Amino acid sequence: MFEPAQLRSFLAVAETLSFTKAAERLGLAQPTVSQHVRKLEAAAKRVLVSRDTRDVRLTDNGDAMAGFARNILAAHDSASRYFSGSAMRGRLRFGTADDLAITGLPRILREFRQIYPQINLELTVGQSDQLYRKLNAGQLDLVFVKWVAGAKDGTVVQHDSFSWVGLEQTTLDPASPVPLIAYPSPSLSRKLAIDALESHGRTWRITCTTRQISGVLAAVRAGIGVAVMPSSLVPEDLKIITRRFDLPAVGDVDFTLIRNPLANAEVIDALTQSIVGRTINRQA
């Protein structure tokens, strides 16, 4: 038997890699979180967390326990809501920017569906501007989009900066136009990239236009050009090349949740709470 309180403390440590941050997230004292993890390790008869004076990391058994813990807690919470009569019902039309959809977001949505099985979650993936228009037209209830930092009201989940991205072997001739891989207009990253280049007197040319992040990554990997994307979403096989070629800074970006004020507030709050506080990075 694994105690839910111990599992929650362990998961908070696993997701933050910090006992201090885990305690702050859960509203507990740090010694309590440490005690929960020790008791869970005793119950599992395995070391789950490796600690030293510099960092905290999960062991292989800790990685396995994190997966089990999410499933156990999801089932526990779902059962509690069902039998308490508080299980939420309804429809939630959720839209997310396509590059945010290739992060850990799908796992968060899967956990949300396990906890709230009676909520009909409808997912729309697209570009931020397109999703925002759908929200204002009443076609979506909640969107998770990218905006210039501070540009829109909403709940900021994560602050990031845009970077220029290319292959390790990418070469750029300072006297030639920058080969740019971009989304069709209107696109935040496209506009900021072009504005940054022109403000610094750099010429540019579009070498690939694609509507999906998979197309952007494929074009960069093929060596067709360079792209602009949030720094935290850069895959391991690509490199941030901003400083290498003295490319201009593009700017900061907020990953933001924006809600439809006419939609079911209780359901929106539930998904918002599931996303806020989680680190949105590229998939491993």
N, C-alpha and C positions, 0 to 999 in steps of 0.2 A: 504494500500500500504506500503510495506516495501522496503526501499531504498537499492540497492545493496551494496553501500559503507558501510552502517551501518551493513548489514548482514556480509560482509567480515571482518569487525573489530570485530564483535561479535564472529564469528567462530574462528578467530585467538586467541581471549581470551579463548574461550572454549577449544581449542586444546592445548594451552600452560599453561593455568591457571595462566596467568601473563599479566598484562597490558603492562609492560615494554617489555617483549619478543614479545608480539603481535605487538607492535609498531615497534620493530626492524624488524620483519618478513615482515611487510607491507611497511616499509620505511616511516612511519608517526611519528608525534610527539605524545607522550603519552597522552597529553590533548585532542588531536583530537580523538584518539581511545576511551577515556573515554566519550567524547561528543557523539560519534556515538552510543555507548552502551546505554547511557542515553536516547537518542532520540528513539532508537529502543524499549526500555522499555516503553517509553511514548506512542509510537504507538501501542504497544501490550497491554498496560494497565496492565502490569504484571512486577514483579521483576524477572529478568532473571539471574542476577549475584549477589551472596552474597560476600561482601568484608569486611574484617577487617584488622587490622594491621599485621596479620600473614599470612593469605592466601586468595586465591580467589577460589570460587567454584560455580558451576552452581546450581540453584534451580531446582525443578522438572519442572517448566515452562521453565527454561533455557535449560534443556535436550530436551524438546519437540521442542523448537525453533531451536536448533542445527540441528535436523533432517529436519525440514522444510527449514531452511536456505540452507542446502546443495542441496536440491532438487530445490529450487528457483534459486540459483546461477548457478547450472548446466544447467537448462533450459534457463536461461538468456544468459549464455556464448555460449551455443549451437546455440541459435537463432541469436546472434550477429555474430558468425562466418558464419552461413549459409547465412544470408542476406548481409553480407559484401563481400561474395565471397571468404572468406579465409578459409573455412572449409577444414581441411586436409583430405586426402583420402589415402588409402594404407593398407598394411598388416604389422602387428607387431607381430613377434614370440617371446614371452616373456617366460622366464623360471625362476622359483623360487624354492629355497630349500623348502622341504616339511614342516619343522617346521616354516618357515617364512609365509607359506600359511595359518597357523592357527592363525595368528595375525589379526590386523586390515587391513592387505593388501587387502583382498577381497573387503572391503568397498572402499578403494582407487581406485581399479580397476573398481568398479561399477561407481564411480563418473567420472572416466576418460572416460568410455564408454558413459556416459550421455553427457559429454562435447564434445566428438569427436565421434559421432555416425557413421561416415563414415570410421572410421579406423577399419579394421577387426583384432581384438585382438585374437591371438591364444596362449593358456596357456599350458605350460609344467611344471609339478611338479616332482621333483626328488632330488637326492643328488647333493651337490655342485660340486664334481669332475666330475660327469656324465654330468651335465649341462655345465660346462666349456669346456669339450671335444666337446659337440655339438656346442657350440659357435664357437670354433676354426675350426670346420668342416663346418661352414657356415649354420648349420641347425637352429640356433637361432639368433635373432637380438640383444637381450638384456637379461642379466641374473641377478638375485638378489640372491647372494650366501653368504656363510659364509667362511671367511678365517682367518688364524692366523693374528693378528693385524699387518698391514704393509707389508703383504706378497705379495699382488697383486696390480697392478695398477687398477684404477677405481675410482668411486665416492663413498666415504664412507658415508653411510646414518646414521649409528649408531655404536658406539663403546660399547662393552659389555665385560663381563668376563664369563668364564665357571664355573659352580658350580656342586658339587655332589648333587644329588637329591634322596630323598626316602620318605617313609611314616613317619608320626609322630612317630609311634611305631617301626620303624626300629631299629634293633640291629645288631651290627657287632662285631664279636670276633676278637680282634687284632692278635690272633695267627692263624686265619684261612684265607684262600684266600678271597679276596673281591669279592662278587658275582656281576658280571658286566652285565648289559643289554646294548647292543650295536647294531649299524648298521653293515652290512657286510663290510669287507675290500674291497676297500679303503674307509675310512671314517675319517674325520677330528677329530670328537669328540672321536671316538674309539682309534685312534692313540695317541692322546694327553692324554687320560685317562690311557692307558697302559704304555706310556712312563713315565708319572708322577708317577705311582705306582712303576714301576721297578726302577726308579732313587732313590726312597726312600726305596727300599728294601721290598716293600709290594708285596706279592703274590696275584694272581687274577685267576678267572675262569669265562668263559662266561656262564651265566645261561639262556640267551635268545638272539637270533639274529633275528632282524626284519628290514624290509626295509622301514618302515613308522613310522612317529612320533606317530601315533595312537597306533601302536604296542608297542613302547617304553613306552608310558604312561600307557597302559593297563597292561604291565608287572610290572612296578613299583607299580601301584595300587594294583596288586595282591600279592605284597610282594615277588616277585621272585628275586629281587636284587635291585641294585642302578644304576643310570645312570648319565651321564654328559650332561648338556645342558646349553644354555645361560641363565644367571640369570634372565633377563627380561622376559623370556618365561616360567618360572616355574608356573604351575597352582596353584590356591589358595589351593587346597586340598593336595598338596605335599609340602615338606619342603626342604630347603637347609641344608644339614647335614655335610658340609665340616668341620666345626670347632668341631662339636659334637664328631666326631670319629677321629679327627686329620688326616683327609685325605689330601693328598698333593694338593697344588694349581695346577690347570690344565693350566691356561693361559688366555690371552685375545683374543677376536674375533672381527672382523669387519663385519658388514652387508654391503655388497658392491655391487654396480651396475657396471657391466662390459658390454661394448657395442661391437658389431661387426662393425668395421670401414667401411665395405662395404655396410652396411644397410642404410636405409633412415634416415638421421641425424635429419631431422625436426620432424619426428614422434617419434624417440627415445628421443629427447630433451623434447618433450611434456610429455611423461610418466615419464622421469627422474625428471622433475620439479614437477610432481604430487606427487612423493614419497619423494624426498629430503625435509627435514625440518619437516617431520611427525614422531612422535614417534612410533616405531614399538614394541609394547608390546603384551603380550598374550591377547586373547579375554576375555572380562569380562564374 
